Amino acid sequence: MLLNSAQASVATSPNDNPFKIRCKAGDGNRFGVQTDSITVAVGQRVLKEGASEMWDSVGVYAKQTPEGDLIVEVLVFNPDWDEPLRIACIRSRPADRSCLTPLLCGLEHVTPRPCG
């Protein structure tokens, strides 16, 4: 299972969940599901003030807006920062047949605010 490869899938009905997640953690640990929202935290061990601790360094959040847009945000967290940094905001509008852009990708590094 390659996690960095795009895999197109066609929804079989409008009631299908709007998001899919596939994970691989180490040898033999795999998980996949379709869902209506996603929250993923990736933690790693850091040395802070002489003590080793686990720190959630990356968060991925997926949700549907009331207008039907699908939003995926990627945030980076650092124990030295006052607030996280959003490094990506990816939006799709699957219900808008007039939309000619399948994915709108905002890659500016900003403090989190509503994606636009």
C-alpha positions as CSV (number, residue, x, y, z in Angstrom):
1,M,0.0,0.0,0.0
2,L,1.7,3.2,-1.2
3,L,0.5,6.1,0.9
4,N,1.9,8.8,-1.4
5,S,0.1,7.6,-4.5
6,A,-3.1,9.1,-5.7
7,Q,-5.9,6.6,-6.1
8,A,-9.0,7.8,-7.8
9,S,-12.3,6.3,-6.7
10,V,-15.7,7.0,-8.0
11,A,-18.5,7.5,-5.4
12,T,-21.2,4.9,-5.9
13,S,-23.9,7.1,-4.5
14,P,-24.3,10.7,-3.2
15,N,-24.6,9.3,0.3
16,D,-21.1,7.9,0.3
17,N,-18.8,9.4,2.9
18,P,-16.8,12.3,1.5
19,F,-13.4,11.3,2.9
20,K,-11.2,8.2,2.9
21,I,-8.2,7.5,5.1
22,R,-5.6,4.8,4.6
23,C,-2.8,4.3,7.2
24,K,0.2,2.0,7.5
25,A,2.1,1.9,10.8
26,G,5.1,-0.3,10.9
27,D,5.0,-3.9,9.5
28,G,1.6,-5.4,9.1
29,N,-0.4,-2.6,10.8
30,R,-2.9,-1.1,8.3
31,F,-6.2,0.7,8.5
32,G,-8.6,2.1,6.0
33,V,-12.1,3.6,6.2
34,Q,-14.4,6.0,4.5
35,T,-15.9,8.6,6.9
36,D,-17.6,12.0,7.1
37,S,-14.7,13.7,9.0
38,I,-11.1,13.0,9.9
39,T,-8.7,14.0,12.7
40,V,-5.2,12.5,12.6
41,A,-2.3,13.5,14.9
42,V,1.2,12.3,14.3
43,G,3.4,12.5,17.3
44,Q,7.1,12.1,17.7
45,R,9.5,12.0,20.6
46,V,11.3,15.3,21.4
47,L,13.8,16.5,24.0
48,K,12.3,19.5,25.8
49,E,14.0,21.1,28.8
50,G,16.1,18.0,29.3
51,A,13.2,15.6,29.4
52,S,12.0,13.3,26.6
53,E,8.3,13.6,25.8
54,M,5.9,12.7,23.0
55,W,4.8,15.7,21.0
56,D,2.0,15.9,18.4
57,S,3.9,17.6,15.5
58,V,1.5,17.2,12.6
59,G,-2.3,17.3,12.5
60,V,-4.6,16.5,9.6
61,Y,-8.2,17.6,9.8
62,A,-10.9,16.9,7.2
63,K,-14.5,18.2,7.3
64,Q,-17.4,19.3,5.2
65,T,-18.6,22.9,5.3
66,P,-22.4,23.7,5.5
67,E,-22.1,24.8,1.8
68,G,-20.9,21.3,0.8
69,D,-17.2,22.1,0.3
70,L,-14.7,19.5,1.5
71,I,-11.7,20.9,3.4
72,V,-8.5,19.2,4.4
73,E,-6.1,21.2,6.6
74,V,-2.5,20.2,7.6
75,L,-1.2,21.9,10.7
76,V,2.4,21.7,12.1
77,F,2.9,22.1,15.9
78,N,6.1,23.0,17.7
79,P,6.6,23.2,21.4
80,D,8.5,26.4,20.9
81,W,5.6,28.1,19.1
82,D,2.6,29.9,20.6
83,E,0.3,28.5,18.0
84,P,0.3,26.0,15.1
85,L,1.2,26.7,11.5
86,R,-1.1,25.7,8.7
87,I,1.0,24.5,5.8
88,A,-1.8,23.3,3.5
89,C,-5.5,23.8,3.0
90,I,-7.0,21.7,0.2
91,R,-10.6,22.3,-0.9
92,S,-12.9,20.4,-3.3
93,R,-16.4,21.3,-4.4
94,P,-17.8,17.9,-5.5
95,A,-21.4,19.1,-5.7
96,D,-20.6,22.2,-7.8
97,R,-20.8,21.0,-11.4
98,S,-19.7,24.5,-12.6
99,C,-16.4,24.3,-10.7
100,L,-13.6,23.5,-13.2
101,T,-10.9,22.9,-10.5
102,P,-11.1,19.5,-8.9
103,L,-8.8,20.6,-6.0
104,L,-7.8,24.0,-4.8
105,C,-4.6,23.9,-2.9
106,G,-3.5,26.7,-0.6
107,L,0.1,26.1,0.4
108,E,0.9,29.3,2.2
109,H,2.3,28.9,5.7
110,V,-0.1,30.9,8.0
111,T,-1.6,30.6,11.4
112,P,-4.9,28.7,11.2
113,R,-7.9,30.6,10.0
114,P,-10.9,29.5,7.8
115,C,-9.7,28.2,4.4
116,G,-10.7,30.4,1.5
